[in-house]
Every structure is written in C-alpha cells, then in structure tokens.
C-alpha cells in the first residue's frame, strides 16, 4: 500500500502531543485511517486522512542500552479488534526519544507495531516536549519490503500535511 500524502487533522495532533507530554519517558502512539481509504490506495496512491490517535496501554522502561516502551500483546490484539470494528487500519506508529537523536534503533526495528509496506514510523525528539515537529525535527520512516526508509525533510513537508 503506497500512500501519496497524509492529511493530519488538528484533533489527532493535539491528542498525540498531549500523550507525549504526560511524562518524561518514551511514549508510543498509533494513527489509523479508514479501511475504505486502504482499499482505494491499492490503485493510484491518493492522499489519505488520518482518522484517530490510539494511545495503547504501555509501560516505559530503561536499561543500560537506553529507554524503551513495552506494549503487551493483549493490548495490540485489542487495538486490532477495535480497528476491525471501526473499519480502520493502523498505518502510522509514533514514539518519542529522550534527546535530539531520532534515528530508528535496532530495538525500534525489532519491536515495530505497524509493519506493512507503506506504513510510517515517526520518531519525535525530547519526549515530544516541543510538539510533533514533523517537518523539522522528527524523523519519518516509511516501511519498504525489507527495511525502513528515512524520508528527507523535504519529503516530510511534501507528504505530511497538517490540516
């Protein structure tokens, strides 16, 4: 599924930023789109509109290797069932990092939640204190067949539209 561009409504941004600011630890969020838009994207890639923000039950952790967040399998299953009921699909995963380094780590790759081709993974710096900063500080990765591809800042400006 290739998406040409993403439209992100203000309520989704506000809810995501609010969740990120709740604590000084890594936080994970998921954005969904309507299932009908997923089906339409199988042809020519249209712009799609993010429907909602899901903040999963999660527990932050810290080790010598860094910080992380764990989402229980039962919670991921609950989100999938909820998406099915609402006729939605999880398409973008977002999480915060403690500093300016927003590169996708090996742990980020190992624990990916949204993993289909065309999905996005957005990593936000400084635990999201400065907001999402999608176009100038966050890293946006797109899932390709074998790995995640980092978008340039220009591609992020072009393909992520805040409404």
C-alpha positions as CSV (number, residue, x, y, z in Angstrom):
1,X,0.0,0.0,0.0
2,X,1.6,3.2,-1.2
3,X,0.2,6.5,0.1
4,X,1.0,9.7,-1.8
5,X,0.4,12.0,1.1
6,X,-1.2,12.1,4.5
7,X,-3.6,14.7,5.9
8,X,-3.4,15.0,9.7
9,X,-6.3,16.8,11.4
10,X,-5.7,19.1,14.4
11,X,-7.5,16.9,16.9
12,X,-5.1,14.0,16.2
13,X,-2.1,16.3,16.6
14,X,-3.4,17.7,19.9
15,X,-4.2,14.2,21.3
16,X,-0.8,12.8,20.3
17,X,1.1,15.8,21.7
18,X,-0.9,15.6,24.9
19,X,0.0,11.9,25.3
20,X,3.7,12.6,24.6
21,X,3.8,15.3,27.3
22,X,2.3,13.2,30.1
23,X,5.7,12.0,31.3
24,X,9.4,12.3,30.9
25,X,9.7,8.9,29.3
26,X,9.2,7.2,26.0
27,X,5.6,7.2,24.8
28,X,4.1,5.3,21.8
29,X,1.0,6.2,19.7
30,X,-0.7,4.8,16.7
31,X,-2.6,6.6,13.9
32,X,-5.3,4.9,11.9
33,X,-7.1,5.5,8.6
34,X,-10.4,4.4,7.3
35,X,-10.3,0.9,5.8
36,X,-12.0,2.3,2.6
37,X,-9.0,4.5,2.1
38,X,-6.7,1.5,2.4
39,X,-8.6,-0.3,-0.3
40,X,-8.6,2.8,-2.5
41,X,-4.8,3.1,-2.1
42,X,-4.3,-0.2,-3.8
43,X,-4.8,1.6,-7.2
44,X,-3.3,5.0,-7.8
45,X,-1.9,6.4,-4.5
46,X,-4.3,9.1,-3.3
47,X,-3.8,11.4,-0.3
48,X,-5.5,9.9,2.8
49,X,-6.7,11.4,6.1
50,X,-5.7,10.1,9.4
51,X,-8.8,9.2,11.4
52,X,-7.7,9.0,15.0
53,X,-4.9,8.6,17.5
54,X,-4.7,5.4,19.6
55,X,-2.6,5.6,22.8
56,X,-2.0,1.9,23.8
57,X,-1.6,0.7,27.3
58,X,2.2,0.8,27.7
59,X,5.0,0.6,30.3
60,X,8.1,2.6,29.9
61,X,11.5,1.1,30.8
62,X,15.1,2.0,30.9
63,X,18.3,-0.1,30.8
64,X,22.0,0.4,30.1
65,X,21.1,0.2,26.4
66,X,18.6,3.0,26.5
67,X,14.9,3.8,27.0
68,X,12.0,1.9,25.6
69,X,8.3,1.3,25.9
70,X,6.6,-2.1,26.1
71,X,3.0,-2.7,24.8
72,X,1.5,-6.0,25.9
73,X,0.4,-8.4,23.2
74,X,-3.2,-8.4,24.6
75,X,-3.3,-4.6,24.1
76,X,-2.1,-4.9,20.5
77,X,-4.8,-7.5,19.9
78,X,-7.4,-5.2,21.5
79,X,-6.4,-2.4,19.1
80,X,-6.7,-4.7,16.1
81,X,-10.2,-5.8,17.1
82,X,-11.2,-2.2,17.7
83,X,-9.8,-1.2,14.3
84,X,-11.8,-4.1,12.6
85,X,-15.0,-3.0,14.4
86,X,-14.4,0.7,13.3
87,X,-13.4,-0.4,9.8
88,X,-9.9,1.2,10.3
89,X,-6.3,0.2,9.9
90,X,-3.2,1.2,12.0
91,X,-0.9,2.8,9.5
92,X,1.5,5.1,11.4
93,X,3.4,4.4,14.6
94,X,4.9,7.3,16.6
95,X,7.1,7.3,19.6
96,X,9.4,9.7,21.4
97,X,13.1,9.6,22.1
98,X,14.8,11.4,25.1
99,X,17.1,13.7,23.0
100,X,17.7,15.0,19.6
101,X,18.8,11.6,18.2
102,X,15.7,10.3,16.4
103,X,17.4,7.6,14.4
104,X,15.5,4.3,14.3
105,X,17.3,2.0,16.7
106,X,17.7,-1.8,16.4
107,X,15.1,-2.1,19.2
108,X,12.7,0.2,17.3
109,X,13.0,-2.1,14.3
110,X,12.6,-5.3,16.4
111,X,9.5,-4.0,18.2
112,X,7.8,-2.4,15.2
113,X,4.0,-2.5,15.7
114,X,2.8,-1.2,12.3
115,X,4.9,-3.2,9.8
116,X,3.2,-3.4,6.4
117,X,4.7,-1.9,3.3
118,X,3.8,1.8,3.1
119,X,3.4,2.2,6.9
120,X,5.1,5.1,8.6
121,X,7.2,5.2,11.8
122,X,7.7,8.7,13.2
123,X,10.2,9.3,16.0
124,X,9.8,12.6,17.9
125,X,12.7,14.2,19.9
126,X,12.9,15.3,23.5
127,X,9.9,13.2,24.6
128,X,7.7,15.4,22.5
129,X,8.0,18.4,24.7
130,X,8.4,20.7,21.7
131,X,5.4,19.1,19.9
132,X,5.5,16.7,16.9
133,X,7.8,18.9,14.8
134,X,7.1,16.6,11.8
135,X,8.8,18.8,9.3
136,X,11.9,19.9,11.1
137,X,13.0,17.7,14.0
138,X,11.2,14.3,13.9
139,X,12.4,11.5,11.7
140,X,9.8,9.9,9.4
141,X,10.5,6.4,8.1
142,X,8.4,4.5,5.5
143,X,8.2,0.7,5.6
144,X,9.5,-0.8,2.4
145,X,9.7,-4.5,1.6
146,X,12.9,-5.3,3.6
147,X,13.5,-2.3,5.8
148,X,12.5,1.2,6.8
149,X,13.5,4.2,4.6
150,X,14.2,7.6,6.1
151,X,12.4,10.5,4.5
152,X,14.2,13.7,3.8
153,X,12.9,16.9,5.5
154,X,11.6,17.9,2.1
155,X,9.7,14.7,1.6
156,X,8.1,15.1,5.1
157,X,7.0,18.6,4.2
158,X,5.6,17.4,0.9
159,X,3.8,14.3,2.1
160,X,2.6,15.1,5.7
161,X,0.0,17.9,5.6
162,X,-1.2,19.3,8.9
163,X,-4.8,20.5,8.4
